[in-house]
Amino acid sequence: MDIESIKQDFPILKQRVNDEPLTYLDSAATAQMPTPVLKAIEHYYQHDHANVHRGTHTLAQRATAAYETARQKTAAFINAKQAEEIVFTRSTTESINWIAQGLSELIKPNDAIVVTIMEHHSNLVPWQQLAKRTGAELRLIDLNDRQELDLNDAARKIDSRTKVVAIAHVSNVLGVVNPILKIGAMAHQVGACLVVDGAQAAPHLPVDVQALNADFYAFSGHKMMAPTGIGVLYGKMAWLNRLCPSQFGGEMIDQVTQQTATFKPIPWRLEAGTPNISGAIALGAAIDYLSQFGMQAIAEHEQELAAYAIPKLLAIDGLTLYGPQDRHTGVLAFNLAGIHPHDAATALDLEGVAIRAGHHCAQPLMDYLGVNATLRASFYLYNDQKDVDRLIDAIKATKEFFENGFEQA
């Protein structure tokens, strides 16, 4: 990939921050949008802005066609069996909440729900609340000494009482790709439902939900170059039909009398109210943009950047890198001895380098690692080795400032 050419597609990356050229390394939180996606949003509002599914006039028909085309593109992107297995939501968080709420009638007091210690809060708290409401037991799979999932622990905790196994495809802190096929086989062997949080995977890796044999798979548009406020819930049709809708009203109804209502089929049954039409259309444009490069090429590019960055990071005295060091996605979490992550991130921002600092919505994992927070740099297809070099230089300048700056001042 021609990264310099790709960078030109992202107007936001051309600015200066704190009088320094912007180096954006926070794509795990939110990715930037290329010009084709921005133009797709603009075109919708300038030419096709109308509500979907209900109108017979030309604008409504065009908006509906564009919205449903985005559903078809999304299905093809993750190799769903049919477009109707794609439900548009606001986010990964909403998708997982809908699953947890929709399955609540299937969970009994003696059942177990299994997640992992590395989960984002969005794939932990909904299951905590479901366990609390139903009296089910919540179990967390631990890590091994390489900070990968402990498959022996998984085998112990996924048993005949297990009804749901919920797991991140890729950790938003450790940068590891979890063995979904192995975990899924354990889940399906005992008849459990497999829920996969794909927020950090779908934007960065080739995803084939049929090959993964996931019962549900959730991800967000804003992490893959679409706007905020659009998310995807994929489900096998049999499982989607078992979900009780969590919202009722316009869009999802079929027939309504004074006392009764019937609902549309999946996926429209789960999409109550006016959806985020422009967000879905922009997601389709983002999928087009990513697909021209190929997700395998994007994954390999990010892994090459991680392989380039890791030895440079480990060469910095006092830096601790989390996750396995021999294989990594483009997510690198680390700490600098004696410097709070928030202070370090602020100092890096003064150098024009944007990275994340905090617990990354993974507080149980932070507790497991024995830290309150970490720094996190994350790469995407618009980053290159020059961006890594700027990160390394900024970290070194930050260390020097905190070690010597105050005395000199």
N, C-alpha and C positions, 0 to 999 in steps of 0.2 A: 504494500500500500504506500502511496505517496502522501506521507503525513503532512508535509508542508502544504500540499494542495488541499488536503482535507481541512486543515486549520482555517483555510480561507473561507470555508463554508460556515464558520461559526463567528458571527459578528461580535459577540460578547468577548471573545478571546483576544480581540485586537486592542482592547483598552489597557490603560495603565492604572495600577492600584498603588496608592501611596507613592506616586511618582516612579513606580517600577513597572516593567511589563508584567502582565498577569500570567502566572503559571497556575492553572486550575487543576488541582489534584484532589477533588472531593466528589467525584462522579458516583461513588457508592451511595452518597446521600441524594444527590440530584445531578443528572447529566445535563449538559448544555444542548440547546436546540440548533440544528443547522438551518440554513436559509430555506431549503425545500419544505421543511416542516412549518416554519414561520409563514411561508407563502400559502401553504395549504389552509392554515387557520384564517389568514387574511381573505383568501378566495371564498371560503365558506361564508364569512360574514358579509362580504361585499356582493356576493352573487346568489347564494343558496340558502340564506338564513331563514329557516322555517322549522316548525315542529315536525317530528317524524311519525310515520305510520297512520296518522289520522286524517291528513288532508288529501284532497284530490287535485288541488291546483299545482301548477308546474314547480314552484319553489319547494313545496312539500314533497313532491315526488322526487325531485333531485336530491333533497336532503336525506330522504329515506334511502335512496339508492346508495348514496355515499356512505351513510352510516352502516348499512348492511354489507357493503363492500369491505369496509374496515373489519367487520366481523369475519368475513371470509379470509381476508389477508392474515388476520390473527390466528385463525384456525390452521392455515397452511404453515405459518411461521413456526408453530410448535407441533405440527403434524397431528392435529386432532382428527378424529375420524370424520367429523362433520361440523359445519359451521355452527349448528345449533348447540354444540357443546361449549360454546363461548358465551359467557355472561359478562356484560360490561358493568363494572362497579366504579367506586371512586378511587380505590387503592388496594394494595395487598392487604392492608389492615382490615378494610371493610370486607374483602373477600373471605378472609379467614373467620371474621366474626359471623358472617352469614352462614358459613359452614357449621361453626360451633353452635349457633342458635338453631339452625335447621335440623341438626342431628340430635337436639336435646331430648326428644321423645324416645330415641333409641338407647339412651344411656341410663342404666339402672344403678342402684346404690352399691352393688357388689362388683361393678365393672371397673376397668382400669383404662386410663388414658396415658399414653407414653409420649413424651417429648424428649428433648436433649438439653443439656446444660448450656449449650452454645446458642440457644434460640434468641432471636430478636423478641422483644416484649410483645410484638404483634402476633407471634406464634407461640406465646406462652400464656399471657394474661387471659385471652378468651377461653383457653382450656382450663386455667385455674378457676375461672368463674363458672364454667360448665360443671367442673368437678364439685364446686361448692354448692351449686344449685341441686345437683342430682345425688350427691353423696358418693360419687365415684372416687377412686384413688388416682392421684396424679403422680406419675413416676418420671424421673429424669435420668436419661442415659449419661454416664460420665465419660471423661476423656481418658486416653492412655497417656503414657509419658511423652509421646510425640505431639500431644495436643490435637490428636485426631479422635474420632469416636471410638470408644472401646466396644468392639463388636461382641466380645464375651459378655460384657455388662448388658448390652442390648438383648442378647439371647436370653439372659436371666429375666429381664424386665418385660419382655414381650411374651406373654403366656396366654393361656386359655381364657383368662379374664379380660384380656385386652380387647377393646372395641375400636379405638382410634390410635394411630401412630402418626404424629405430626413432626415434620423434620424439615430443616432448611436444606435446600439443594447445595448452596454455597454459604459459608459463614461470612457475615458482614464484618467480622473482627479478625478471625484467624486466617481467612483466605483459603480455606480448605474446601475441596469438592467432596461432599459426603457420598458414601456408597449407597445410593438410593435403591439400586436393584437388590442388594443384599438385605437392606432394612425392609424393603417392600416384600421380599420373599418371606421374611420372618413374620411380617404383619399378615400377609394373605394366608399363610399356613394356618393361622389361628382364626381366620375369618375377620380380621380387623380391617378398617378403612385406612388407606394411606393418603395423608394430606401432605403436600409438598409446598413449602414456601420458596418460590422461585424468584424472589425480588432481586437477588444478587446473581442469579444464573441466566435468566432469560435475556438480559441485555448483553451478556458477555460470552455465552457458550451456545453451541448448537443444542437445542432442546427438542426431544422427541417424546411426547407424553405417552404415546403408545408403547414405545420401546421401554420407557421407564416403568410402565404399568402403574402409573399414578392414578388413584381414584379421583383426587382433586389436585389442581396445580394453580397457584396464585402468583401474580406479579403485577408491577406498577408501570405505567407509561412514563412517568417523570424520571425514572432511572434508565430509560432507553430512548432519550431524546424527544419524547412527547411532553406535553404540558402536565402540570400537576392536576389532580382531580379526575384522572382516568385510570382505572385498574381493570384487571382481567381475572375472572374466575373460570377456569376450565374444570369440567367434571365429566366423568363417564355418564352417559345418558341415564343409566339405571340409578346412579347415585344422585344425579341432579333431580330426578323425579322423586327421590325420597326426601329432598329438602322441603321443609315447610317454609313458605315465604315469610320473610321478616317484616315486609312492608306491603301495604295494600292500597289500592286506589287506581288512579289513572294509569293507562298503558297496559297494566297486567290483567285487566278484567276482560271477560268474554261477554257474559250476560249478567245483569243485575236487576233484581226485583226489590220490592220494599223490604223483604226479609231474607233474601238469599243472594248469593253471587257465585258465578263460576269463573274460572280463570283460563287465560291463554295457555298454550303449551310452552314448554321450555324452549328457548331461554327467556322469552318475553314475560313469562309468569314471575320471574325473579327481578324484572326491571321496572319497578313501579315508578310512576311519575315521569316527567320529562327528563331524559338522560342527558349526559354531557356529550352532546352531538359533535361539537367542534373538537372536543378532546379525543373522541373515537376516530374522527377523520384524521386528526393529526397523528394519532397512534398508527394508523394505516400508512401515513406518509413516512413516519419514522421507520416502520418495518421495511418500506421500499428502500429507504436510504441505507439501512444496515444490510439489507439483502444484496445490494450491488457489490459489496465487499465479500460477503459470506461470513457466517458466524464462526466457522472454523478458523478463518484467517484472522478475525478479530481476537479470538481466544489465544491464538498463537502469538500475536503481536503483544498482547498484554502479559503473557507469560514470559516473553523475551524481555520486556521492560522490567518485570519483577526479578528475573535472573540477573539482569544488569544492575539493578538497584540493591539487591540483598547483600552481596559482598561489600559494597561501598558503605552500606548502613552498618554492617557488623564490624567494619574497620574503625568506626567512631567509638572512642573510649567512653564507656558508661552508657552505651545504648543497648537496650534489651528489645529484641524482636520476638513477637509472639507468633505461634503457629509453626508448622514444620518448615524447615529452611531449605529443603531440597526440592520442594514442589509447591507452587503458590499461584493463585490467581493474581489479578492486579490489585489486590487489597493487602496493604502492609500496615499492621498495627505495631507500635513501638513506644518506648518510654526513654527519657533521658534522665539519668540519675541526678537527683537533687533539684530538678526543675519541674514544676507542676505543668501538666500538659496544656492547661489553658494559657499559662504564661508563655510557654514555648510556641503555641499556635499563634498567639498575638504577635510575638516577635517575628515569626515567619511571615505573617501577613504584612508586616512593615517592609519585608523584602519582596513583596508581591506574590508570595507563594501561599495559595489557599489550600489548607488541609483541615481535617476535622479533629476536634479534641473533645473528650468526654467519655461517657460509658457506652455510647453508641446504641442506646436502648437494649443493652445486654448486661444488666447489673448482676444477675446470677453468675454469668461468665466472668465478670470482673472480680467478684468475690472468689470464684474458683481459682483465678490467676493470682489472687492476693494483691490486687491493685484497686484504686478507686476509679481510675480513668486511664486512657491511653491516647496517644496521637495516632492518627490514621491517614495515610496517603493512599489514594486509589486512582488507578489509571483507566483510560478509555482509548478508543481508537484515534482520538485527536492529540494524544500525548506521544512524546518521543524521548530519546535519550537526553536531549538538551534540557527537557523538563526535569528529568531525574537529576541531572547535574546541578540544576538550579536548586532543587530540593536539598541535595547534599551540601552545597555551599551555604545555603541558608541555615541548615542545622548546625554546621560548624561555626557560623557567625553567631548564632544564638548561644551556643555553648560558650564561646569566647566572651560574649557580653555578660552572661550570668556569672562566669568564673572571674572575670577581670573588670567588667565595665563599671560596676559600682565603685570599686576602689579608685579607678581612674577619674570617675565623675567627682 
